[in-house]
Amino acid sequence: MPEPGLSLWQRLRKGRVRILWLVLGALLLVSALPIGLYHRQVLQLSQDKLGDNERVQQSDLTRSLAQEIQLFEFNQTQQLYSERQILTSLIRRNNSIASDKF
């Protein structure tokens, strides 16, 4: 229903404003949908990439820890072997000193 006291120009202008708002809203929806879909796809790819990187880093960390444990074990074995040689030589020396006294 037309409002009383409005000229034809004002009524057309008011109708155009409504149409402009509708067109603007439709354009915003049409442009926001692809952006939203792209955003979702990029997030999914980023999460996948992050998961892959995390798995690689965990593998590297595990490998590094295994090497460190092997090195520790090797050093301990070498140290025990060295101490065994020292003890063996001390025992032989004591035995030879004891046998010289008798």
Residue, then its C-alpha position, 0 to 999 in steps of 0.5 A: m500500500p502506498e503511503p499517503g503524501l509520497s510522490l511517485w519519485q519517492r515511492l520508486r526510490k524507496g522500492r529501488v532501495r529495497i531491490l538494491w539491498l536484496v541484490l547486495g545481500a544476494l551478491l554477498l551470499v554468492s561471494a561468501l559461499p566460495i570463500g567459505l568452501y575454500h577456507r574449509q578446504v585450506l584448513q583441511l589441507s593444513q591439518d593433513k600437512l600438520g599431521d604428516n609433519e608431526r609423524v615425520q618429527q616423531s620418527d626422527l625423534t625416535r630414531s635419534l633416541a635409539q641412536e643415543i641409547q646405542l651410543f650409551e650402551f656402547n660406551q658403557t660396554q667399553q668402560l666395563y671392558s677397560e675396567r675389567q682389563i685394569l682389574t685383571s692386570l692388578i690381580r696378575r700383579n698382586n699374584s706375581i708379587a705374592s708368589d715372589k714373596f714365597 
